[in-house]
Amino acid sequence: MRFAELMEQAGRSGPDGGGPLAADLRLITAVSRALHEAPVAPPGDWPSLTARYAREGRPPPVTAVVLTRDEEASIGSCLHALEDEVDRVLLIDSGSTDRTLDIAADATDALTVLAAPWADDFAHHRNLAFAHVSAGWLIHVDADESLNAATSGRIRRALAVLDYLLPDTDLAVCPRVTDTDGRSYPDLPRAVRAGTALRFRGRVHEHPYDIRGNAAPAVHVDVRFEHTGYEPAVIERKDKLAARERLVELCRSQEPDNPKWAFYQVRAALRAPTSPARSRELFTRLQSALSRCPTDAPDYARERVPDSWALLCELALRYGSEQDVHTYAARLDDAHRALEATYYRTLVESSHAVTALSRMVDDIGAVTEHGHGHEPWPATGRLHELRSMLALACGRYDDARRALADARAHGTGDGVAAQLSALARLAADQRP
């Protein structure tokens, strides 16, 4: 059977049906297209596979790999949350001077500490784990992450079913990582087999790749980690943004033809307000970097290309080029990112609509300002009401208020007043 067929069968079994095989398969929320057609290793139909898995399925050994340097504030909660999920913790420490190592030793008896001086290279430090763990799975967990209690117990089960059904397939497993502000990252590859040929690349924003620089097929699982490292106080205390920007600059100097480093630099520049001229300059820089990247370049170079197209749309909006927005929105469509493409195209079209509405508000104002007293009162009132509605729609709230007052003076305006009341109720419902 194909892997996708098994996932479909598990879904049809219902939340309580299908035994352990179906239950563990339901922890997998999505897989890369390459895995859809992958044949499963044990031959047989669904009933026989279900029975065999119940007899033979075994949780694999799991080692958590945690990089640390002065993480005393978070390492305890990180390791305690993993207590029932992993057999061993490999802590790769880059010279902690606080209580990180003492707290880690108190948190777990299965701790191995590897001292590794910091080399300005996250990938290098992650790859050290492959020389120290030879069996089972490695799951890379940041020291400022904690496994969500509601998803506890799922890591071993997801890895067990992958070992059983796809034992010879090189793949990467992606839990969901959620920041405290609600931002969520579902596509961070964190778990790989200890015996894999994959290795991490990138001094920062590091991911595992094969020897050619291509990403392994991804398996997304219903496991969630809570990340506190991007809280403002933590960022400020550790000066994280400056440290990452320095590593990105180092990467770009060493790999000038890799456009993803230009992407990260330009994205960081947008944290500050940008003038139209500055936006065009950043657009040109990123566009130039993309033009130097061959279409057949490996994933290591091209993984941020669609994200770069979205960033180019954002920059084009800031300096007012509709043509550039439409050009790169079309490329987002081709990359199956219709939500972003629609967003940027709609912003362009809505700006036209707002301009047209604003012009109508001015046209009506010019007519009503000159009186035209020979016209019947009801028609004048309806015109004021229309102006108020149009002004409201294009965000000219002072004009909307004045036009509504004029409409009321002419015996109309109930429709606009009803809309304003509805908006007020909606705003009240959204208050914290």
N, C-alpha and C positions, 0 to 999 in steps of 0.2 A: 504493500500500500504506500501511497505518497503521504508525506508529512501533512500536507494541507487536508487530505481526506480524514486523517485521524483527528485533526483539530475540529473539523466540521462535525465528525461523529461525537466528539466529546461535548460540543455545544448542544447537539440534539439530545444528549442523554439527560439534560436537565441538571439543576444544581446539586441534586443528591443521587444521581444515577451514574452508572458506568464504572463504579468502583474506583480504586486508587488511580488507575491510569487516566480516566476521564477527569478526576479531580485535579490531578497534577497538570494535565494538559491545559485545563482551564486557567491555570496561572499564567499561561503564555497569552499575551494580549495581541501580539502582532509579530510577524517575521518578515525578513527581507524576501523580495520576490524570488531570489535564487533558491530559497529553502522550500518554496511552495511545492515544487516538483521533486524534491529530494526523496528518494526511496528510503523507507525505514529499514533498519538492519534486521530485526527479527522477521522472518516471513510469516504470513498467516493473515487471517481475517480479523475483524474487530473482536469477536468473542474470544478467539484463541489468544490474541495479544493481551486482552484484558486479564484473562486468567493467568497467563505467564507473568505479567507484570506484578500481579498480586503475590505470586510466589517468589519471583526472582528480583524484583526491583529493590535496589539498595541505595541508600544515600551515600554519595561519594565523600571522601575527605575534603574539607574546605579550609583553606587558609586565608585569613584576612590580612591584607598588606596595607599598612598605615604609615604614611610619611609624617615625620614629626620634627619640629624644632620649637621648643617653648610653647607647648600646647596644654599647659596644666589646667586651663579653664574649661577645656572640652574633652580631653582624652578619656576621662573617667566615664562620662555618659556615653561616649562613643563605644568603648569596649564593653561596658555593662549591657548595652542593647544587643550586642553580638554574642552574648554569652552562650545562648542555646543554638546559635546559627553556624558557628565555626568550630573546628577542632583545634586550631592553632592561630596565634596572632604573630605575624612577623612585623615588628616595628622597626622601620628604617629611620634612624635618628641622625640628624645633621648638627649635633652639638648643642642639645638643650642645656640651658643653665638654670632652669627653674625646676619644679617638682614633677615634670612630665614623666620621667622614667619611674619614679617612686609610685606615682598614682597608677601608672599602667601595670606595674608589678602587683599592686594591691587588687587591681580589677580582674586579673585573670592569672591562673596558674599555668596556662599554656602559652606563655610569652617567650618569644625569642627576640632579642634586641640586636640589630645590626648597625654598628656605627659607621656612618658614611659622610665624610665632609661634604658640605654643599658645593655643587659643581655648576650652579646656574643652569640646571637641566633637569626638569621634572621627569622626562622620559628616561634619562639615565638612571635615576634613583628607582623608578618603578621596575625597570628591567633587571635590577640587582636581584629581585625576588626569584627570577627563573633559575638562578644558580644555587638557590637555597631550598627550593621546594620542587620535588620531582614527581609527586603524585597528586591526583585529584584536581581541584580547581583553586585558582587564585581569585579572590574578590578584592578589588582595590577600593578602600573606603577612606575618605578624607577624615582627618582628625576632628574637624568641626562638623561632622555629620553624625546623625543618630538614626538607627533603624526605627521607623515608625512602628509603634506597638501593635497597631491594628493589622500590620502585614508581617508580624513576627511568625516564624515557622515556615515561611514559604521559600526561602532561598534554597535550602537543601532539596526540597521537593521538586522545584523547577529544574535544578541541576541534575537531579536523579533521573527525571524523565528524558532529559536531553541526552544523558549518558546512555540510557537504555535504547532510545530510538535512533539517535544520530551519533554513535560512538566514534566514528571516523571523520566527522565533519568539523573542520576548523570554523569556529564561530565565536562571536562575542555577545555577552548577555548584558542587556541594558535595563536596570531598574529605573524608577522615576526619582529624580532628585528635586526637592521643592525648597525654595528659599522661604525665609520667614515672612517676606512681603507677598508671597503667593505665586511668584514666578516659578514655573515648572520646567524641568528639562528631562524629556523622556528618552533621549537618544544618546546618552553618555555610556559608552561601552566600559563596563566595570569588571565583569567576570570572564575569565578565559581559562582554558585548561592549562595546567602546569607544564604539560608536555607539548604545548602548541609551538608552531613555528612563528607565530605572530610576535612582534616586538613593538614597544611604544616608540613613537617618533615625535619630535617637537620639544624644544626646551620649555615651552609653555603651550597650553591648549593641546596637550599630548593625547594621542589615541593609538590603539594598536593597529598595525598594518602587517601585511605579508612582505616577503622579501622584495617584491616589485613595487611596494608602496601603495598597494590597494587594501581597502578595508575588508575585513571578513564579513560574511553575512551576519546580520544582527537579529537577535531574539529579544523582544521586549517582554518583560515580566511584570506581574502585578505585585511589585515590591516597591516600597517607598522609603526614601531616606529624607530626613529633615536637615537642611543645611543652614547653619547660622553664620557662616563666614563672610557673607555679604551684608551683614548688619552694619549700619554706618559707623557705630562705635568701634567695631572690630576692624573695619577697613582703615579707619583713621589711626587706630593704635598700631596696626602692623604695616601701615603705609603700603597696602596691597596694590593699589592702582599704579603707583610709581614703580613698584617692583616688577609688575607684569609688563608695563610699558617698556621698561628697560630690557626685559627678556625678548619682547617682540622686536625691538630695535636690533638686538643682537642677532636674532633669527633672520631678519630682513637683510642685514649686512652680509650674512653667510649664505643666504639663499635669495639673492635679489630677483630671481625670476619666478619665485613662488608667490602667487598673488594673494594667498591667504594672509600673509604678514602685512601687506598693504591694506587689506580689508580690516584687520584688527586695529591698525594705526588710524585709519580714517574713522572707524566707528568710535574709537576713543576720543578723537577730535570733536565729535558731535556732542560730547557731554557739555561743552561750552557753547554759548550762542555763536552762530556763524552768520556773517553778512552774505549777501548774494555773491559778492566777488570771492569770498573765502570758500563758499559752497562750490562754486564753479572750479576753483583751484583743486579742491579735494576730489571732485568728480573726475577731473582730468587725470589726477594721480592714480586713482583706482582704475579708471578705464584703461589707462596705459599699462598698468600691471596685468590686467586681464588679457590685453592684446598680445602679451609676450608668452602667455601660457598655451601650449599646444592643446588642441581638442582631445588628443589621445594621451595626455599626461595622466599619471596615476592619481588615485584618490587623494594621496597626501598633498598634492598641489591643487587639485580641483574641488576639494570638499567644500570650500566656502564660495564657490562661484555663484550658485543661486542666491546665497545670502548677499553677495556683492551686487547682484542685479537689483535686489530690493533696496540696498543702500544707495545705489545710483538713482533709483526712482525718488528716494527721499531727498537726495541732494538736488536733483533736477527740479523738484517742487520748490526748493528754497531759492533757486535763482531763476525760476519761472520759465523753464523750457518744457512745454507740453510735448513736443516731439520726442525728447529724450525719455520722458515718462512713458509714453506709449511704446517706444522701442524696447525698453527693458521690462515693461509690464508684459509685453508679448513673450519675451523670453521666460518670464516667470510662469506664464501659461504653459509653455512647452515643457517646463520642469515640473508640471503638475502642482503648481503652487497658486491655484486660482484665487484663493482667499486674498493673498497679498496683491496679486495683479488687479483684482477687482477693487480693492481698497484704493490703490493709487490712481487707477483710471477714474474711479468715482470722485475722488478729490478734485481731479481736473474738471470733470463735467459739472460737479456741484459748484465749483467756483464760477463757471459760466452762468449757472442757474441763479446763484446769489447776485451776480452782477446784473442779470436781467431783472430780477425782482427789485433790486435797489433802484434801477432806472425807472421802473414802473411807479415806485413810491414817489420819486421826484416828479415824474410826469403828472401824477394825480395831485401832488402838492402844488405844482405850478398852476394847475387849472382851478383848484379850490381856493387858492390864495387870492385870485382876481374876482371872486364872488360869483359872477354869472347869476345874479339874483332873479332873472326872468325864468329860470328853470324851476320845476316843482321841488318843494322841500324834500319829499321822500327820496327822490333820486340823488339829491346832494348828500343826504344822510347815508345812503347805501354806498356812495363813493368814498365817504370818510371811513366807513366800516371796512371796505375793501382795502383802503390804504393801510389801515391799522393791521389787518391780517397779513398783508404782504410785508409790512415793516417787521412784524413779529417773526415771520418766516425767515427773513434775512438778517436777523439779529440787531435791527435798529430799534431798540426798545424805547428810547425817548420819543422817537417819531410815532411808534405804536401807541404810546400812552396819550400823546397829544391828539392823534387822529381818533382814538376811541372817545376822548372827551368831546371832540367835535361831532362824532356820530351820535353820542348821547344827547347832545344839544339839539340834534335834529330828529330825535325820537327813534334812533336805531342803535345798533351795537350789541344787542343781546348775544349774537353768535360769538363775537370776539370775547365778550365777558365770560361766556361759558367755557371757551377754550382756555382762557387765563385761569379760571377756577380749577379746571381739570389739571393744568400744569402745576398749579400750586399744591394740589393734593398729591400729585406724583412726586414732587420735590419733597413734600413732608414724609411720604412713605420711604424715601431713600435716606433719610437722616439716620445716623447711627444712634 
